[in-house]
Amino acid sequence: MNILYCTNYLSNSTGGSEYVFWLYAKFMAERGHKVYVVCFNTDEEVREITSALGIEVINIAPELKPTPFLPRGLCTNMKYILMGYRKARTKLSKVRVDIIHSNTYTPIILGSMLRNRYGMPHVVTVHDVKSSMDFPFIYQIFYEVEPSHKVTLIKSRLSMRGERLLYRYAKIDAIVVPSFKTKHDIEKIIERSREHRVVRVIPNGIDLIQYYKVVDEGDITYDDLTILYVGRLTFYKNLRTVLLALKTVRRVHPEVKFLIVGSGPASREYLYLIRRLGLEGNVMMLGSVSHEEKVRLIAKSLFVVYPSIFEGFGITILEAWALKKPVIVSAISPLKDIVDHLINGIHVSPFKIKAWHEAIISLIEDVKFAKQLGENGFKKVLSEYDYKKVLRNLERLYERLAT
C-alpha cells in the first residue's frame, strides 16, 4: 500500500502524538509499504532516519520542532493546510495513495480536503477529547498560555465547539483512539454525524530498542531516592499535588529528590510553588532533555509519577516499564486501565495529598516491592505494548478500508 500521513510534527523521540505518528510511519515502512509524510520541516536526525527507512517527507517550511503546544497562530495553521494541500496534490498527481491518515486538529482538515478530492479512505487518530471536560477546564488550558480573560473566553468557546464540529463533519472513514476512555468520548460526539465512522481502539506502543540502545541492563539501578516526572507542564498534569505530598515525604526522607523533565505554560507556577514550599534542595526542574538523557534519568530513578487529571493514554508509563521502573498514577481512566494496581504500579486519587505521600513512602521504604512492580511492568510492555505487535491492528484496518 501507499500511505500518506498528515501531521504537524514528526519526531522519533519526543512528544506524544508526534512520536505515535513516527512509529506509524516507521512500522509501515518496515512492513514494505511506501510511506509519505506531510509535516513542517524536521531536524537533520529525523531526515536521515526517514531517508534510511525509505519514508518520503513532504516538508512545509519553516522548520518547527515539537513544543508543549500545538502550532500557535492562525497563519501557521493556515500555512500547514494550504501549503500541505498544494504539495500533497503535486505528489498525488504522480503516485496513487491508498490511505490517508491524519493527526489531531489541523492535519484532519488537510486530510479531509485530500479525501474529498481524491476519494481514498481517510483515517484519523484522536488522542484525547478535551471538549469532553467542562468549560472551566478548557478555559484554564488557554488562560495559562495567554492570561487574558476576554481572549481566553472566546478561544475556549470556539475550541469546544470547533473540536466537536471537526470530528462530526470532517470527511473521516475511520477513527483510531488509544483507549476506551477516548473511544467513549469520541462516540458521544460522532453519534450525531450523518456518516458512519469506524472507531478502533489501538493502544500506543513504543520501540523498546530505542531504550536499550542507550542503556545496558546494568545501568538500571534503584539505589538513589529519586522520583521522576516526564511530560508537559500544564495545570492538568497535576504536579502541584505531588509537590505538596513531597513536603511531608521530606520530613521522613530528607535526602529524597524529585526531577521534573519537560516544559510548558505551568513552568513558572511550579517553580514558584517549589520555592514557597522550601523544596529547592529536593526538586530540580530540568526542562526539555534529549531522548538519551531522558532514558538515563528513568534508568537511575526509583520510580516515575504520573499524576494527571486528564489524559488520552500516557506513553510515559510505557517508558518507565521499558526500563523496569514502577509508576504511581492518578486513579483516572485511562491511566488506571493501563496500570494494574499493586501489580505493576499504584493508583492514587488525584487530589489526595496524604494518599500520594503514602504511596511515595511505600516505594521508598520497600525497594524490593518497587523492583517487583517494575519487573511486572516490563513483562506487560513486552507482551502488550511493543509497537510491532500493536500496529499490526492498524495495518489490518488499512487493508480493510483499502479493499
TILO-478632 format. One record per residue (C-alpha): x, z, y; residue in three letters. Coordinates in nm, 2 decimals. Example, Ala and Ser with C-alpha at 12.3 -4.5 7.8 and 13.67 -1.06 7.14 Angstrom:
SITE       c1       c3       c2   res
SITE     1.23     0.78    -0.45   Ala
SITE     1.37     0.71    -0.11   Ser
end
This chain:
SITE       c1       c3       c2   res
SITE     0.00     0.00     0.00   Met
SITE     0.09    -0.04     0.37   Asn
SITE     0.01     0.28     0.56   Ile
SITE     0.01     0.33     0.94   Leu
SITE     0.04     0.69     1.07   Tyr
SITE    -0.06     0.77     1.42   Cys
SITE     0.09     1.10     1.55   Thr
SITE     0.22     1.22     1.89   Asn
SITE     0.54     1.35     1.74   Tyr
SITE     0.73     1.32     1.42   Leu
SITE     0.97     1.60     1.31   Ser
SITE     1.14     1.67     0.99   Asn
SITE     1.19     2.04     1.06   Ser
SITE     0.99     2.18     1.35   Thr
SITE     0.63     2.23     1.44   Gly
SITE     0.32     2.25     1.22   Gly
SITE     0.13     1.92     1.24   Ser
SITE     0.45     1.73     1.32   Glu
SITE     0.61     1.85     1.00   Tyr
SITE     0.30     1.78     0.80   Val
SITE     0.30     1.41     0.91   Phe
SITE     0.67     1.39     0.84   Trp
SITE     0.60     1.49     0.48   Leu
SITE     0.31     1.24     0.46   Tyr
SITE     0.54     0.96     0.57   Ala
SITE     0.83     1.07     0.35   Lys
SITE     0.63     1.12     0.04   Phe
SITE     0.45     0.78     0.07   Met
SITE     0.78     0.60     0.13   Ala
SITE     0.94     0.77    -0.17   Glu
SITE     0.64     0.66    -0.38   Arg
SITE     0.72     0.30    -0.29   Gly
SITE     0.46     0.24    -0.01   His
SITE     0.55     0.07     0.31   Lys
SITE     0.51     0.32     0.59   Val
SITE     0.48     0.26     0.97   Tyr
SITE     0.45     0.55     1.23   Val
SITE     0.33     0.52     1.59   Val
SITE     0.47     0.81     1.79   Cys
SITE     0.67     0.90     2.10   Phe
SITE     1.04     0.82     2.07   Asn
SITE     1.20     1.05     1.81   Thr
SITE     1.55     1.20     1.83   Asp
SITE     1.86     1.04     1.66   Glu
SITE     1.84     1.26     1.35   Glu
SITE     1.48     1.16     1.27   Val
SITE     1.56     0.80     1.34   Arg
SITE     1.84     0.80     1.09   Glu
SITE     1.64     0.97     0.82   Ile
SITE     1.33     0.74     0.86   Thr
SITE     1.56     0.44     0.85   Ser
SITE     1.72     0.55     0.53   Ala
SITE     1.37     0.60     0.37   Leu
SITE     1.25     0.26     0.49   Gly
SITE     1.00     0.41     0.73   Ile
SITE     0.94     0.19     1.03   Glu
SITE     0.89     0.39     1.35   Val
SITE     0.69     0.22     1.63   Ile
SITE     0.83     0.40     1.93   Asn
SITE     0.65     0.47     2.25   Ile
SITE     0.86     0.57     2.55   Ala
SITE     0.96     0.82     2.67   Pro
SITE     1.13     1.04     2.41   Glu
SITE     0.92     1.36     2.38   Leu
SITE     1.03     1.63     2.14   Lys
SITE     0.77     1.87     1.98   Pro
SITE     0.68     2.16     2.20   Thr
SITE     0.45     2.46     2.17   Pro
SITE     0.18     2.24     2.33   Phe
SITE     0.01     1.91     2.28   Leu
SITE     0.12     1.65     2.53   Pro
SITE     0.00     1.76     2.86   Arg
SITE    -0.14     1.54     3.13   Gly
SITE    -0.39     1.25     3.13   Leu
SITE    -0.12     1.00     3.20   Cys
SITE     0.09     1.10     2.89   Thr
SITE    -0.21     1.08     2.66   Asn
SITE    -0.33     0.75     2.80   Met
SITE     0.02     0.61     2.76   Lys
SITE     0.01     0.70     2.40   Tyr
SITE    -0.32     0.54     2.34   Ile
SITE    -0.26     0.22     2.54   Leu
SITE     0.10     0.15     2.45   Met
SITE     0.04     0.26     2.10   Gly
SITE    -0.26     0.02     2.07   Tyr
SITE    -0.05    -0.27     2.21   Arg
SITE     0.25    -0.21     1.99   Lys
SITE     0.03    -0.15     1.68   Ala
SITE    -0.16    -0.47     1.74   Arg
SITE     0.17    -0.66     1.76   Thr
SITE     0.27    -0.51     1.42   Lys
SITE    -0.07    -0.57     1.26   Leu
SITE    -0.06    -0.94     1.37   Ser
SITE     0.24    -0.97     1.13   Lys
SITE     0.15    -0.74     0.84   Val
SITE    -0.16    -0.62     0.67   Arg
SITE    -0.22    -0.24     0.67   Val
SITE    -0.44    -0.08     0.41   Asp
SITE    -0.48     0.27     0.55   Ile
SITE    -0.46     0.42     0.90   Ile
SITE    -0.40     0.80     0.90   His
SITE    -0.42     0.98     1.24   Ser
SITE    -0.31     1.33     1.35   Asn
SITE    -0.54     1.55     1.56   Thr
SITE    -0.68     1.46     1.90   Tyr
SITE    -0.52     1.17     2.10   Thr
SITE    -0.40     0.98     1.79   Pro
SITE    -0.76     0.98     1.65   Ile
SITE    -0.87     0.77     1.94   Ile
SITE    -0.58     0.52     1.88   Leu
SITE    -0.66     0.51     1.50   Gly
SITE    -1.04     0.46     1.58   Ser
SITE    -0.96     0.17     1.81   Met
SITE    -0.75     0.00     1.54   Leu
SITE    -1.00     0.07     1.27   Arg
SITE    -1.28    -0.08     1.49   Asn
SITE    -1.07    -0.39     1.55   Arg
SITE    -0.92    -0.45     1.20   Tyr
SITE    -1.16    -0.27     0.97   Gly
SITE    -0.92    -0.08     0.74   Met
SITE    -1.01     0.27     0.64   Pro
SITE    -0.92     0.55     0.89   His
SITE    -0.82     0.89     0.76   Val
SITE    -0.78     1.19     1.00   Val
SITE    -0.61     1.52     0.94   Thr
SITE    -0.78     1.82     1.11   Val
SITE    -0.55     2.12     1.11   His
SITE    -0.80     2.36     1.27   Asp
SITE    -1.12     2.35     1.47   Val
SITE    -1.07     2.56     1.79   Lys
SITE    -1.43     2.49     1.91   Ser
SITE    -1.54     2.70     1.61   Ser
SITE    -1.43     3.00     1.81   Met
SITE    -1.62     3.15     2.10   Asp
SITE    -1.58     3.04     2.47   Phe
SITE    -1.36     3.33     2.58   Pro
SITE    -1.11     3.23     2.31   Phe
SITE    -1.09     2.87     2.43   Ile
SITE    -1.07     2.99     2.79   Tyr
SITE    -0.77     3.21     2.71   Gln
SITE    -0.59     2.92     2.54   Ile
SITE    -0.60     2.72     2.87   Phe
SITE    -0.56     3.02     3.11   Tyr
SITE    -0.23     3.13     2.96   Glu
SITE    -0.09     2.78     3.02   Val
SITE    -0.23     2.74     3.37   Glu
SITE    -0.37     3.06     3.52   Pro
SITE    -0.63     2.91     3.75   Ser
SITE    -0.99     3.02     3.69   His
SITE    -1.17     2.71     3.81   Lys
SITE    -0.93     2.47     3.64   Val
SITE    -0.94     2.67     3.32   Thr
SITE    -1.32     2.69     3.32   Leu
SITE    -1.35     2.31     3.35   Ile
SITE    -1.09     2.24     3.08   Lys
SITE    -1.24     2.49     2.84   Ser
SITE    -1.58     2.34     2.86   Arg
SITE    -1.45     1.99     2.83   Leu
SITE    -1.23     2.08     2.54   Ser
SITE    -1.50     2.24     2.33   Met
SITE    -1.74     1.95     2.39   Arg
SITE    -1.47     1.69     2.36   Gly
SITE    -1.35     1.82     2.03   Glu
SITE    -1.70     1.81     1.88   Arg
SITE    -1.77     1.47     2.01   Leu
SITE    -1.44     1.33     1.89   Leu
SITE    -1.50     1.44     1.53   Tyr
SITE    -1.86     1.35     1.54   Arg
SITE    -1.84     0.99     1.68   Tyr
SITE    -1.49     0.86     1.62   Ala
SITE    -1.45     0.58     1.36   Lys
SITE    -1.34     0.80     1.07   Ile
SITE    -1.38     0.73     0.70   Asp
SITE    -1.22     1.05     0.56   Ala
SITE    -1.11     1.38     0.69   Ile
SITE    -0.82     1.58     0.54   Val
SITE    -0.81     1.96     0.60   Val
SITE    -0.56     2.21     0.48   Pro
SITE    -0.80     2.49     0.39   Ser
SITE    -1.16     2.57     0.30   Phe
SITE    -1.20     2.75     0.63   Lys
SITE    -1.12     2.43     0.83   Thr
SITE    -1.35     2.24     0.59   Lys
SITE    -1.64     2.47     0.67   His
SITE    -1.57     2.44     1.04   Asp
SITE    -1.55     2.06     1.05   Ile
SITE    -1.86     2.01     0.83   Glu
SITE    -2.06     2.21     1.07   Lys
SITE    -1.96     1.96     1.34   Ile
SITE    -2.00     1.63     1.15   Ile
SITE    -2.33     1.72     0.99   Glu
SITE    -2.49     1.56     1.29   Arg
SITE    -2.28     1.25     1.26   Ser
SITE    -2.46     0.93     1.17   Arg
SITE    -2.18     0.81     0.95   Glu
SITE    -2.08     0.96     0.61   His
SITE    -1.73     1.11     0.61   Arg
SITE    -1.54     1.23     0.30   Val
SITE    -1.39     1.57     0.36   Val
SITE    -1.10     1.67     0.13   Arg
SITE    -0.91     1.99     0.12   Val
SITE    -0.54     1.91     0.07   Ile
SITE    -0.32     2.21     0.15   Pro
SITE     0.00     2.18     0.34   Asn
SITE     0.32     2.17     0.13   Gly
SITE     0.69     2.20     0.20   Ile
SITE     1.01     2.03     0.09   Asp
SITE     1.20     2.31    -0.09   Leu
SITE     1.52     2.10    -0.09   Ile
SITE     1.53     2.14     0.29   Gln
SITE     1.57     2.51     0.24   Tyr
SITE     1.82     2.52    -0.04   Tyr
SITE     2.04     2.26     0.14   Lys
SITE     2.10     2.53     0.40   Val
SITE     2.14     2.85     0.19   Val
SITE     2.26     2.93    -0.16   Asp
SITE     2.08     3.18    -0.39   Glu
SITE     2.34     3.44    -0.30   Gly
SITE     2.27     3.41     0.08   Asp
SITE     1.92     3.56     0.02   Ile
SITE     1.96     3.93     0.09   Thr
SITE     1.73     4.23     0.15   Tyr
SITE     1.99     4.47     0.30   Asp
SITE     1.90     4.46     0.67   Asp
SITE     1.59     4.63     0.81   Leu
SITE     1.50     4.31     0.98   Thr
SITE     1.14     4.19     1.03   Ile
SITE     1.09     3.82     1.13   Leu
SITE     0.82     3.62     1.30   Tyr
SITE     0.84     3.24     1.32   Val
SITE     0.58     3.05     1.52   Gly
SITE     0.44     2.95     1.86   Arg
SITE     0.40     3.23     2.11   Leu
SITE     0.04     3.23     2.22   Thr
SITE    -0.21     3.52     2.26   Phe
SITE    -0.39     3.44     1.93   Tyr
SITE    -0.07     3.48     1.73   Lys
SITE    -0.13     3.85     1.80   Asn
SITE     0.23     3.97     1.82   Leu
SITE     0.10     4.25     2.05   Arg
SITE    -0.04     4.44     1.76   Thr
SITE     0.29     4.42     1.56   Val
SITE     0.49     4.53     1.87   Leu
SITE     0.26     4.83     1.92   Leu
SITE     0.30     4.92     1.55   Ala
SITE     0.68     4.88     1.57   Leu
SITE     0.69     5.15     1.84   Lys
SITE     0.57     5.40     1.58   Thr
SITE     0.78     5.25     1.30   Val
SITE     1.09     5.30     1.51   Arg
SITE     1.03     5.68     1.51   Arg
SITE     1.08     5.68     1.14   Val
SITE     1.34     5.40     1.11   His
SITE     1.52     5.37     1.45   Pro
SITE     1.75     5.10     1.31   Glu
SITE     1.46     4.85     1.24   Val
SITE     1.50     4.51     1.40   Lys
SITE     1.22     4.26     1.49   Phe
SITE     1.33     3.90     1.55   Leu
SITE     1.09     3.67     1.72   Ile
SITE     1.15     3.29     1.67   Val
SITE     0.96     3.04     1.88   Gly
SITE     0.84     2.97     2.23   Ser
SITE     0.51     2.93     2.41   Gly
SITE     0.30     3.04     2.70   Pro
SITE     0.28     3.40     2.60   Ala
SITE     0.66     3.45     2.60   Ser
SITE     0.67     3.64     2.93   Arg
SITE     0.38     3.86     2.83   Glu
SITE     0.55     3.96     2.51   Tyr
SITE     0.88     4.02     2.69   Leu
SITE     0.71     4.25     2.94   Tyr
SITE     0.54     4.44     2.66   Leu
SITE     0.88     4.49     2.48   Ile
SITE     1.02     4.64     2.79   Arg
SITE     0.72     4.86     2.86   Arg
SITE     0.74     4.99     2.50   Leu
SITE     1.11     5.05     2.53   Gly
SITE     1.19     4.83     2.24   Leu
SITE     1.47     4.63     2.40   Glu
SITE     1.72     4.76     2.14   Gly
SITE     1.49     4.67     1.85   Asn
SITE     1.33     4.34     1.94   Val
SITE     1.51     4.01     2.01   Met
SITE     1.32     3.70     2.13   Met
SITE     1.54     3.41     2.01   Leu
SITE     1.33     3.12     2.14   Gly
SITE     1.33     2.79     1.95   Ser
SITE     1.61     2.75     1.70   Val
SITE     1.72     2.47     1.47   Ser
SITE     1.58     2.44     1.12   His
SITE     1.91     2.55     0.97   Glu
SITE     1.92     2.87     1.18   Glu
SITE     1.55     2.94     1.10   Lys
SITE     1.63     2.92     0.73   Val
SITE     1.93     3.15     0.76   Arg
SITE     1.72     3.41     0.96   Leu
SITE     1.45     3.40     0.69   Ile
SITE     1.71     3.44     0.42   Ala
SITE     1.85     3.75     0.59   Lys
SITE     1.52     3.92     0.68   Ser
SITE     1.34     4.18     0.47   Leu
SITE     1.00     4.02     0.52   Phe
SITE     0.80     3.80     0.75   Val
SITE     0.49     3.89     0.95   Val
SITE     0.21     3.65     1.04   Tyr
SITE    -0.05     3.85     1.25   Pro
SITE    -0.26     3.56     1.38   Ser
SITE    -0.63     3.60     1.46   Ile
SITE    -0.69     3.22     1.43   Phe
SITE    -0.52     2.97     1.20   Glu
SITE    -0.58     2.64     1.01   Gly
SITE    -0.32     2.72     0.75   Phe
SITE     0.02     2.89     0.80   Gly
SITE     0.33     2.69     0.69   Ile
SITE     0.55     2.99     0.78   Thr
SITE     0.41     3.17     0.48   Ile
SITE     0.54     2.89     0.25   Leu
SITE     0.88     2.90     0.43   Glu
SITE     0.91     3.27     0.36   Ala
SITE     0.81     3.23     0.00   Trp
SITE     1.06     2.94    -0.04   Ala
SITE     1.33     3.20     0.03   Leu
SITE     1.17     3.47    -0.18   Lys
SITE     1.05     3.68     0.11   Lys
SITE     0.72     3.87     0.12   Pro
SITE     0.47     3.83     0.40   Val
SITE     0.24     4.06     0.59   Ile
SITE    -0.06     3.86     0.72   Val
SITE    -0.38     3.92     0.91   Ser
SITE    -0.68     3.96     0.67   Ala
SITE    -0.85     3.64     0.81   Ile
SITE    -0.92     3.31     0.64   Ser
SITE    -0.73     3.11     0.55   Pro
SITE    -0.43     3.34     0.55   Leu
SITE    -0.59     3.59     0.31   Lys
SITE    -0.69     3.30     0.09   Asp
SITE    -0.33     3.18     0.06   Ile
SITE    -0.17     3.52     0.02   Val
SITE    -0.26     3.74    -0.28   Asp
SITE    -0.29     4.10    -0.16   His
SITE    -0.02     4.32    -0.32   Leu
SITE     0.10     4.03    -0.54   Ile
SITE     0.30     3.81    -0.30   Asn
SITE     0.22     3.97     0.03   Gly
SITE     0.00     4.22     0.21   Ile
SITE    -0.33     4.17     0.40   His
SITE    -0.38     4.38     0.71   Val
SITE    -0.67     4.40     0.95   Ser
SITE    -0.55     4.20     1.26   Pro
SITE    -0.60     4.47     1.53   Phe
SITE    -0.55     4.79     1.34   Lys
SITE    -0.21     4.92     1.46   Ile
SITE    -0.20     5.20     1.21   Lys
SITE    -0.26     4.96     0.92   Ala
SITE     0.03     4.74     1.04   Trp
SITE     0.25     5.05     1.07   His
SITE     0.17     5.15     0.72   Glu
SITE     0.23     4.80     0.57   Ala
SITE     0.56     4.76     0.75   Ile
SITE     0.68     5.11     0.64   Ile
SITE     0.57     5.04     0.28   Ser
SITE     0.81     4.74     0.25   Leu
SITE     1.09     4.90     0.45   Ile
SITE     1.09     5.21     0.22   Glu
SITE     1.03     5.02    -0.11   Asp
SITE     1.27     4.73    -0.11   Val
SITE     1.22     4.68    -0.49   Lys
SITE     0.85     4.62    -0.42   Phe
SITE     0.93     4.38    -0.13   Ala
SITE     1.16     4.18    -0.37   Lys
SITE     0.89     4.16    -0.63   Gln
SITE     0.64     4.03    -0.38   Leu
SITE     0.89     3.77    -0.26   Gly
SITE     0.96     3.66    -0.62   Glu
SITE     0.59     3.62    -0.68   Asn
SITE     0.56     3.42    -0.36   Gly
SITE     0.84     3.19    -0.47   Phe
SITE     0.66     3.12    -0.80   Lys
SITE     0.34     3.04    -0.61   Lys
SITE     0.51     2.80    -0.37   Val
SITE     0.68     2.62    -0.66   Leu
SITE     0.36     2.58    -0.86   Ser
SITE     0.11     2.51    -0.58   Glu
SITE     0.28     2.40    -0.25   Tyr
SITE     0.56     2.17    -0.34   Asp
SITE     0.48     1.86    -0.12   Tyr
SITE     0.53     1.62    -0.41   Lys
SITE     0.25     1.78    -0.61   Lys
SITE     0.02     1.84    -0.31   Val
SITE     0.04     1.49    -0.17   Leu
SITE    -0.04     1.31    -0.49   Arg
SITE    -0.40     1.41    -0.40   Asn
SITE    -0.36     1.23    -0.06   Leu
SITE    -0.23     0.92    -0.24   Glu
SITE    -0.53     0.92    -0.47   Arg
SITE    -0.76     0.94    -0.16   Leu
SITE    -0.58     0.64    -0.01   Tyr
SITE    -0.62     0.44    -0.33   Glu
SITE    -0.99     0.52    -0.35   Arg
SITE    -1.05     0.42     0.02   Leu
SITE    -0.84     0.10     0.00   Ala
SITE    -1.03    -0.04    -0.31   Thr
end
